[in-house]
Amino acid sequence: FLIIKKNNSLCLINDIQKYNKYSFKNAFMLLILDEFSEEFAICKILLLLNFFSGYN
């Protein structure tokens, strides 16, 4: 990945082991897959209805 240096040039980083101390550990909550999939269940139904009705 790229980081911006002090002189505003970009530096390509291949080995990020020394930058791991600046990262946040467990910064985001894990998704509960059941709740996440339920949100998109209606999308499949609407997609099928749109497909059969010819809606673009």
PDB file with SEQRES, HELIX, SHEET and CRYST1 records, atoms N, CA, C and O in Angstrom:
SEQRES   1 A   56  PHE LEU ILE ILE LYS LYS ASN ASN SER LEU CYS LEU ILE          
SEQRES   2 A   56  ASN ASP ILE GLN LYS TYR ASN LYS TYR SER PHE LYS ASN          
SEQRES   3 A   56  ALA PHE MET LEU LEU ILE LEU ASP GLU PHE SER GLU GLU          
SEQRES   4 A   56  PHE ALA ILE CYS LYS ILE LEU LEU LEU LEU ASN PHE PHE          
SEQRES   5 A   56  SER GLY TYR ASN                                              
HELIX    1 AA1 GLN A   17  TYR A   22  5                                   6    
HELIX    2 AA2 LEU A   33  SER A   53  1                                  21    
SHEET    1 AA1 2 LEU A   2  ILE A   4  0                                        
SHEET    2 AA1 2 LEU A  10  LEU A  12 -1                                        
CRYST1    1.000    1.000    1.000  90.00  90.00  90.00 P 1           1          
ATOM      1  N   PHE A   1       0.843  -1.177   0.000  1.00  0.00           N  
ATOM      2  CA  PHE A   1       0.000   0.000   0.000  1.00  0.00           C  
ATOM      3  C   PHE A   1       0.882   1.233   0.000  1.00  0.00           C  
ATOM      4  O   PHE A   1       2.095   1.141   0.191  1.00  0.00           O  
ATOM      5  N   LEU A   2       0.280   2.368  -0.212  1.00  0.00           N  
ATOM      6  CA  LEU A   2       1.017   3.628  -0.304  1.00  0.00           C  
ATOM      7  C   LEU A   2       0.813   4.461   0.958  1.00  0.00           C  
ATOM      8  O   LEU A   2      -0.280   4.496   1.523  1.00  0.00           O  
ATOM      9  N   ILE A   3       1.873   5.125   1.387  1.00  0.00           N  
ATOM     10  CA  ILE A   3       1.761   6.114   2.456  1.00  0.00           C  
ATOM     11  C   ILE A   3       2.347   7.424   1.950  1.00  0.00           C  
ATOM     12  O   ILE A   3       3.182   7.431   1.046  1.00  0.00           O  
ATOM     13  N   ILE A   4       1.910   8.520   2.533  1.00  0.00           N  
ATOM     14  CA  ILE A   4       2.388   9.844   2.137  1.00  0.00           C  
ATOM     15  C   ILE A   4       3.537  10.234   3.056  1.00  0.00           C  
ATOM     16  O   ILE A   4       3.403  10.208   4.280  1.00  0.00           O  
ATOM     17  N   LYS A   5       4.656  10.592   2.461  1.00  0.00           N  
ATOM     18  CA  LYS A   5       5.824  11.003   3.231  1.00  0.00           C  
ATOM     19  C   LYS A   5       5.692  12.470   3.632  1.00  0.00           C  
ATOM     20  O   LYS A   5       4.751  13.143   3.211  1.00  0.00           O  
ATOM     21  N   LYS A   6       6.619  12.968   4.436  1.00  0.00           N  
ATOM     22  CA  LYS A   6       6.561  14.349   4.913  1.00  0.00           C  
ATOM     23  C   LYS A   6       6.683  15.360   3.784  1.00  0.00           C  
ATOM     24  O   LYS A   6       6.155  16.467   3.888  1.00  0.00           O  
ATOM     25  N   ASN A   7       7.373  14.996   2.702  1.00  0.00           N  
ATOM     26  CA  ASN A   7       7.523  15.922   1.580  1.00  0.00           C  
ATOM     27  C   ASN A   7       6.418  15.734   0.537  1.00  0.00           C  
ATOM     28  O   ASN A   7       6.567  16.163  -0.607  1.00  0.00           O  
ATOM     29  N   ASN A   8       5.306  15.092   0.930  1.00  0.00           N  
ATOM     30  CA  ASN A   8       4.120  14.852   0.100  1.00  0.00           C  
ATOM     31  C   ASN A   8       4.367  13.927  -1.077  1.00  0.00           C  
ATOM     32  O   ASN A   8       3.566  13.904  -2.012  1.00  0.00           O  
ATOM     33  N   SER A   9       5.441  13.170  -1.061  1.00  0.00           N  
ATOM     34  CA  SER A   9       5.627  12.144  -2.082  1.00  0.00           C  
ATOM     35  C   SER A   9       5.074  10.826  -1.542  1.00  0.00           C  
ATOM     36  O   SER A   9       4.877  10.674  -0.336  1.00  0.00           O  
ATOM     37  N   LEU A  10       4.830   9.889  -2.433  1.00  0.00           N  
ATOM     38  CA  LEU A  10       4.262   8.609  -2.041  1.00  0.00           C  
ATOM     39  C   LEU A  10       5.356   7.567  -1.896  1.00  0.00           C  
ATOM     40  O   LEU A  10       6.344   7.576  -2.631  1.00  0.00           O  
ATOM     41  N   CYS A  11       5.172   6.687  -0.955  1.00  0.00           N  
ATOM     42  CA  CYS A  11       6.133   5.613  -0.709  1.00  0.00           C  
ATOM     43  C   CYS A  11       5.370   4.286  -0.713  1.00  0.00           C  
ATOM     44  O   CYS A  11       4.382   4.132   0.005  1.00  0.00           O  
ATOM     45  N   LEU A  12       5.832   3.331  -1.524  1.00  0.00           N  
ATOM     46  CA  LEU A  12       5.211   2.017  -1.598  1.00  0.00           C  
ATOM     47  C   LEU A  12       5.774   1.134  -0.489  1.00  0.00           C  
ATOM     48  O   LEU A  12       6.988   0.962  -0.378  1.00  0.00           O  
ATOM     49  N   ILE A  13       4.884   0.578   0.329  1.00  0.00           N  
ATOM     50  CA  ILE A  13       5.285  -0.260   1.453  1.00  0.00           C  
ATOM     51  C   ILE A  13       4.923  -1.712   1.140  1.00  0.00           C  
ATOM     52  O   ILE A  13       3.761  -2.029   0.888  1.00  0.00           O  
ATOM     53  N   ASN A  14       5.926  -2.587   1.158  1.00  0.00           N  
ATOM     54  CA  ASN A  14       5.684  -4.012   0.952  1.00  0.00           C  
ATOM     55  C   ASN A  14       5.670  -4.778   2.263  1.00  0.00           C  
ATOM     56  O   ASN A  14       4.887  -5.715   2.418  1.00  0.00           O  
ATOM     57  N   ASP A  15       6.511  -4.403   3.197  1.00  0.00           N  
ATOM     58  CA  ASP A  15       6.601  -5.071   4.487  1.00  0.00           C  
ATOM     59  C   ASP A  15       6.026  -4.134   5.546  1.00  0.00           C  
ATOM     60  O   ASP A  15       6.599  -3.080   5.821  1.00  0.00           O  
ATOM     61  N   ILE A  16       4.907  -4.509   6.133  1.00  0.00           N  
ATOM     62  CA  ILE A  16       4.203  -3.597   7.040  1.00  0.00           C  
ATOM     63  C   ILE A  16       4.350  -3.990   8.505  1.00  0.00           C  
ATOM     64  O   ILE A  16       3.576  -3.525   9.341  1.00  0.00           O  
ATOM     65  N   GLN A  17       5.314  -4.825   8.830  1.00  0.00           N  
ATOM     66  CA  GLN A  17       5.443  -5.290  10.209  1.00  0.00           C  
ATOM     67  C   GLN A  17       5.719  -4.151  11.180  1.00  0.00           C  
ATOM     68  O   GLN A  17       5.175  -4.150  12.284  1.00  0.00           O  
ATOM     69  N   LYS A  18       6.545  -3.186  10.804  1.00  0.00           N  
ATOM     70  CA  LYS A  18       6.836  -2.095  11.738  1.00  0.00           C  
ATOM     71  C   LYS A  18       5.676  -1.110  11.856  1.00  0.00           C  
ATOM     72  O   LYS A  18       5.624  -0.333  12.809  1.00  0.00           O  
ATOM     73  N   TYR A  19       4.743  -1.131  10.897  1.00  0.00           N  
ATOM     74  CA  TYR A  19       3.580  -0.242  10.958  1.00  0.00           C  
ATOM     75  C   TYR A  19       2.415  -0.865  11.718  1.00  0.00           C  
ATOM     76  O   TYR A  19       1.421  -0.186  11.977  1.00  0.00           O  
ATOM     77  N   ASN A  20       2.516  -2.132  12.076  1.00  0.00           N  
ATOM     78  CA  ASN A  20       1.439  -2.789  12.823  1.00  0.00           C  
ATOM     79  C   ASN A  20       1.232  -2.182  14.204  1.00  0.00           C  
ATOM     80  O   ASN A  20       0.130  -2.261  14.746  1.00  0.00           O  
ATOM     81  N   LYS A  21       2.263  -1.579  14.785  1.00  0.00           N  
ATOM     82  CA  LYS A  21       2.090  -0.984  16.116  1.00  0.00           C  
ATOM     83  C   LYS A  21       1.219   0.266  16.071  1.00  0.00           C  
ATOM     84  O   LYS A  21       0.736   0.712  17.112  1.00  0.00           O  
ATOM     85  N   TYR A  22       1.007   0.840  14.894  1.00  0.00           N  
ATOM     86  CA  TYR A  22       0.158   2.020  14.755  1.00  0.00           C  
ATOM     87  C   TYR A  22      -1.277   1.665  14.392  1.00  0.00           C  
ATOM     88  O   TYR A  22      -2.144   2.539  14.375  1.00  0.00           O  
ATOM     89  N   SER A  23      -1.537   0.409  14.103  1.00  0.00           N  
ATOM     90  CA  SER A  23      -2.886   0.013  13.709  1.00  0.00           C  
ATOM     91  C   SER A  23      -3.724  -0.296  14.941  1.00  0.00           C  
ATOM     92  O   SER A  23      -3.191  -0.615  16.004  1.00  0.00           O  
ATOM     93  N   PHE A  24      -5.027  -0.200  14.789  1.00  0.00           N  
ATOM     94  CA  PHE A  24      -5.962  -0.479  15.868  1.00  0.00           C  
ATOM     95  C   PHE A  24      -6.314  -1.959  15.845  1.00  0.00           C  
ATOM     96  O   PHE A  24      -6.729  -2.487  14.813  1.00  0.00           O  
ATOM     97  N   LYS A  25      -6.154  -2.610  16.950  1.00  0.00           N  
ATOM     98  CA  LYS A  25      -6.510  -4.023  17.064  1.00  0.00           C  
ATOM     99  C   LYS A  25      -7.995  -4.133  17.375  1.00  0.00           C  
ATOM    100  O   LYS A  25      -8.509  -3.442  18.255  1.00  0.00           O  
ATOM    101  N   ASN A  26      -8.670  -5.000  16.653  1.00  0.00           N  
ATOM    102  CA  ASN A  26     -10.103  -5.255  16.857  1.00  0.00           C  
ATOM    103  C   ASN A  26     -10.899  -3.951  16.830  1.00  0.00           C  
ATOM    104  O   ASN A  26     -11.704  -3.691  17.725  1.00  0.00           O  
ATOM    105  N   ALA A  27     -10.677  -3.147  15.816  1.00  0.00           N  
ATOM    106  CA  ALA A  27     -11.315  -1.839  15.737  1.00  0.00           C  
ATOM    107  C   ALA A  27     -12.789  -1.932  15.358  1.00  0.00           C  
ATOM    108  O   ALA A  27     -13.568  -1.043  15.701  1.00  0.00           O  
ATOM    109  N   PHE A  28     -13.180  -2.985  14.664  1.00  0.00           N  
ATOM    110  CA  PHE A  28     -14.554  -3.105  14.201  1.00  0.00           C  
ATOM    111  C   PHE A  28     -15.185  -4.354  14.797  1.00  0.00           C  
ATOM    112  O   PHE A  28     -14.519  -5.366  15.014  1.00  0.00           O  
ATOM    113  N   MET A  29     -16.476  -4.261  15.054  1.00  0.00           N  
ATOM    114  CA  MET A  29     -17.197  -5.426  15.551  1.00  0.00           C  
ATOM    115  C   MET A  29     -17.396  -6.409  14.406  1.00  0.00           C  
ATOM    116  O   MET A  29     -17.575  -6.010  13.255  1.00  0.00           O  
ATOM    117  N   LEU A  30     -17.365  -7.674  14.727  1.00  0.00           N  
ATOM    118  CA  LEU A  30     -17.633  -8.688  13.722  1.00  0.00           C  
ATOM    119  C   LEU A  30     -19.109  -8.670  13.367  1.00  0.00           C  
ATOM    120  O   LEU A  30     -19.963  -8.404  14.213  1.00  0.00           O  
ATOM    121  N   LEU A  31     -19.396  -8.956  12.111  1.00  0.00           N  
ATOM    122  CA  LEU A  31     -20.776  -8.993  11.667  1.00  0.00           C  
ATOM    123  C   LEU A  31     -21.456 -10.259  12.155  1.00  0.00           C  
ATOM    124  O   LEU A  31     -20.852 -11.331  12.182  1.00  0.00           O  
ATOM    125  N   ILE A  32     -22.692 -10.128  12.532  1.00  0.00           N  
ATOM    126  CA  ILE A  32     -23.508 -11.302  12.828  1.00  0.00           C  
ATOM    127  C   ILE A  32     -24.145 -11.692  11.503  1.00  0.00           C  
ATOM    128  O   ILE A  32     -24.993 -10.974  10.972  1.00  0.00           O  
ATOM    129  N   LEU A  33     -23.729 -12.828  10.980  1.00  0.00           N  
ATOM    130  CA  LEU A  33     -24.093 -13.190   9.617  1.00  0.00           C  
ATOM    131  C   LEU A  33     -25.588 -13.366   9.425  1.00  0.00           C  
ATOM    132  O   LEU A  33     -26.105 -13.057   8.352  1.00  0.00           O  
ATOM    133  N   ASP A  34     -26.292 -13.849  10.426  1.00  0.00           N  
ATOM    134  CA  ASP A  34     -27.737 -14.016  10.282  1.00  0.00           C  
ATOM    135  C   ASP A  34     -28.426 -12.675  10.071  1.00  0.00           C  
ATOM    136  O   ASP A  34     -29.273 -12.541   9.188  1.00  0.00           O  
ATOM    137  N   GLU A  35     -28.068 -11.686  10.876  1.00  0.00           N  
ATOM    138  CA  GLU A  35     -28.676 -10.359  10.734  1.00  0.00           C  
ATOM    139  C   GLU A  35     -28.278  -9.718   9.412  1.00  0.00           C  
ATOM    140  O   GLU A  35     -29.089  -9.052   8.769  1.00  0.00           O  
ATOM    141  N   PHE A  36     -27.031  -9.919   9.010  1.00  0.00           N  
ATOM    142  CA  PHE A  36     -26.553  -9.332   7.761  1.00  0.00           C  
ATOM    143  C   PHE A  36     -27.265  -9.945   6.562  1.00  0.00           C  
ATOM    144  O   PHE A  36     -27.639  -9.226   5.636  1.00  0.00           O  
ATOM    145  N   SER A  37     -27.455 -11.254   6.565  1.00  0.00           N  
ATOM    146  CA  SER A  37     -28.102 -11.912   5.432  1.00  0.00           C  
ATOM    147  C   SER A  37     -29.592 -11.607   5.382  1.00  0.00           C  
ATOM    148  O   SER A  37     -30.172 -11.571   4.297  1.00  0.00           O  
ATOM    149  N   GLU A  38     -30.226 -11.388   6.533  1.00  0.00           N  
ATOM    150  CA  GLU A  38     -31.649 -11.057   6.545  1.00  0.00           C  
ATOM    151  C   GLU A  38     -31.918  -9.716   5.878  1.00  0.00           C  
ATOM    152  O   GLU A  38     -32.981  -9.520   5.289  1.00  0.00           O  
ATOM    153  N   GLU A  39     -30.968  -8.792   5.965  1.00  0.00           N  
ATOM    154  CA  GLU A  39     -31.146  -7.491   5.331  1.00  0.00           C  
ATOM    155  C   GLU A  39     -31.202  -7.609   3.811  1.00  0.00           C  
ATOM    156  O   GLU A  39     -31.856  -6.802   3.152  1.00  0.00           O  
ATOM    157  N   PHE A  40     -30.526  -8.601   3.254  1.00  0.00           N  
ATOM    158  CA  PHE A  40     -30.469  -8.740   1.806  1.00  0.00           C  
ATOM    159  C   PHE A  40     -31.422  -9.800   1.267  1.00  0.00           C  
ATOM    160  O   PHE A  40     -31.470 -10.020   0.057  1.00  0.00           O  
ATOM    161  N   ALA A  41     -32.173 -10.452   2.127  1.00  0.00           N  
ATOM    162  CA  ALA A  41     -33.112 -11.473   1.672  1.00  0.00           C  
ATOM    163  C   ALA A  41     -34.198 -10.849   0.810  1.00  0.00           C  
ATOM    164  O   ALA A  41     -34.614 -11.446  -0.183  1.00  0.00           O  
ATOM    165  N   ILE A  42     -34.660  -9.671   1.168  1.00  0.00           N  
ATOM    166  CA  ILE A  42     -35.701  -9.003   0.387  1.00  0.00           C  
ATOM    167  C   ILE A  42     -35.187  -8.595  -0.990  1.00  0.00           C  
ATOM    168  O   ILE A  42     -35.973  -8.481  -1.931  1.00  0.00           O  
ATOM    169  N   CYS A  43     -33.895  -8.376  -1.119  1.00  0.00           N  
ATOM    170  CA  CYS A  43     -33.325  -7.971  -2.409  1.00  0.00           C  
ATOM    171  C   CYS A  43     -33.497  -9.057  -3.454  1.00  0.00           C  
ATOM    172  O   CYS A  43     -33.755  -8.758  -4.620  1.00  0.00           O  
ATOM    173  N   LYS A  44     -33.356 -10.320  -3.050  1.00  0.00           N  
ATOM    174  CA  LYS A  44     -33.540 -11.422  -3.994  1.00  0.00           C  
ATOM    175  C   LYS A  44     -34.975 -11.477  -4.475  1.00  0.00           C  
ATOM    176  O   LYS A  44     -35.231 -11.720  -5.655  1.00  0.00           O  
ATOM    177  N   ILE A  45     -35.915 -11.252  -3.565  1.00  0.00           N  
ATOM    178  CA  ILE A  45     -37.327 -11.285  -3.939  1.00  0.00           C  
ATOM    179  C   ILE A  45     -37.635 -10.146  -4.898  1.00  0.00           C  
ATOM    180  O   ILE A  45     -38.309 -10.354  -5.906  1.00  0.00           O  
ATOM    181  N   LEU A  46     -37.152  -8.946  -4.599  1.00  0.00           N  
ATOM    182  CA  LEU A  46     -37.403  -7.809  -5.479  1.00  0.00           C  
ATOM    183  C   LEU A  46     -36.733  -7.989  -6.824  1.00  0.00           C  
ATOM    184  O   LEU A  46     -37.277  -7.569  -7.845  1.00  0.00           O  
ATOM    185  N   LEU A  47     -35.565  -8.604  -6.846  1.00  0.00           N  
ATOM    186  CA  LEU A  47     -34.873  -8.866  -8.100  1.00  0.00           C  
ATOM    187  C   LEU A  47     -35.691  -9.800  -8.976  1.00  0.00           C  
ATOM    188  O   LEU A  47     -35.820  -9.572 -10.179  1.00  0.00           O  
ATOM    189  N   LEU A  48     -36.242 -10.844  -8.386  1.00  0.00           N  
ATOM    190  CA  LEU A  48     -37.070 -11.770  -9.157  1.00  0.00           C  
ATOM    191  C   LEU A  48     -38.341 -11.094  -9.653  1.00  0.00           C  
ATOM    192  O   LEU A  48     -38.750 -11.306 -10.795  1.00  0.00           O  
ATOM    193  N   LEU A  49     -38.970 -10.285  -8.806  1.00  0.00           N  
ATOM    194  CA  LEU A  49     -40.178  -9.579  -9.243  1.00  0.00           C  
ATOM    195  C   LEU A  49     -39.869  -8.625 -10.387  1.00  0.00           C  
ATOM    196  O   LEU A  49     -40.641  -8.535 -11.342  1.00  0.00           O  
ATOM    197  N   ASN A  50     -38.758  -7.917 -10.305  1.00  0.00           N  
ATOM    198  CA  ASN A  50     -38.367  -7.014 -11.380  1.00  0.00           C  
ATOM    199  C   ASN A  50     -38.042  -7.781 -12.649  1.00  0.00           C  
ATOM    200  O   ASN A  50     -38.340  -7.315 -13.750  1.00  0.00           O  
ATOM    201  N   PHE A  51     -37.440  -8.941 -12.509  1.00  0.00           N  
ATOM    202  CA  PHE A  51     -37.081  -9.750 -13.672  1.00  0.00           C  
ATOM    203  C   PHE A  51     -38.327 -10.230 -14.404  1.00  0.00           C  
ATOM    204  O   PHE A  51     -38.408 -10.144 -15.630  1.00  0.00           O  
ATOM    205  N   PHE A  52     -39.293 -10.734 -13.650  1.00  0.00           N  
ATOM    206  CA  PHE A  52     -40.494 -11.268 -14.279  1.00  0.00           C  
ATOM    207  C   PHE A  52     -41.422 -10.169 -14.782  1.00  0.00           C  
ATOM    208  O   PHE A  52     -42.181 -10.401 -15.723  1.00  0.00           O  
ATOM    209  N   SER A  53     -41.386  -9.000 -14.195  1.00  0.00           N  
ATOM    210  CA  SER A  53     -42.263  -7.926 -14.652  1.00  0.00           C  
ATOM    211  C   SER A  53     -41.639  -7.124 -15.786  1.00  0.00           C  
ATOM    212  O   SER A  53     -42.312  -6.286 -16.386  1.00  0.00           O  
ATOM    213  N   GLY A  54     -40.369  -7.362 -16.090  1.00  0.00           N  
ATOM    214  CA  GLY A  54     -39.711  -6.664 -17.187  1.00  0.00           C  
ATOM    215  C   GLY A  54     -39.249  -5.274 -16.823  1.00  0.00           C  
ATOM    216  O   GLY A  54     -39.024  -4.450 -17.710  1.00  0.00           O  
ATOM    217  N   TYR A  55     -39.101  -4.989 -15.544  1.00  0.00           N  
ATOM    218  CA  TYR A  55     -38.655  -3.667 -15.101  1.00  0.00           C  
ATOM    219  C   TYR A  55     -37.155  -3.536 -15.285  1.00  0.00           C  
ATOM    220  O   TYR A  55     -36.395  -4.435 -14.925  1.00  0.00           O  
ATOM    221  N   ASN A  56     -36.731  -2.403 -15.850  1.00  0.00           N  
ATOM    222  CA  ASN A  56     -35.295  -2.167 -16.055  1.00  0.00           C  
ATOM    223  C   ASN A  56     -34.800  -1.182 -15.046  1.00  0.00           C  
ATOM    224  O   ASN A  56     -33.616  -0.844 -15.043  1.00  0.00           O  
TER     225      ASN A  56                                                      
END                                                                             
